[in-house]
């Protein structure tokens, strides 16, 4: 269940940790950095989003075009 009487549509999170206020949003976009230490923090956030009931989807970054 989302908190608040009027949930927001989208949160774009650049935080290194899970933010409790994320549950006030219908959708969250979170990024996974390339650095291993930060990548582990992203895994922890993923688990936290799942534990509060978010339906998770992952997407690969776009690949650069070669000419």
URPENOR-V16558 format. One line per field, one symbol per residue. ss: DSSP state (~ for helix, > for strand, _ for the rest). phi: phi as a letter, one per 40 degrees, with the letter a starting at -180 (. if undefined). burial: # if it has 16 or more other C-alpha atoms within 10 Angstrom, else .. A space follows every 10 residues. Layout:
ss: ???
phi: ???
burial: ???
This chain:
ss: _______>>> >>>______~ ~~~~>>>>>> _____~~~~~ ~~~~~~~~~~ ~_________ _______
phi: .ccgcbccca bbcbccbcbd ccccbcabbb bbcccdcccc cccccdccdc cchcccbbac cccccbb
burial: .#........ #....#.#.. .####.##.# ##........ ##..##.##. ...#...... .......
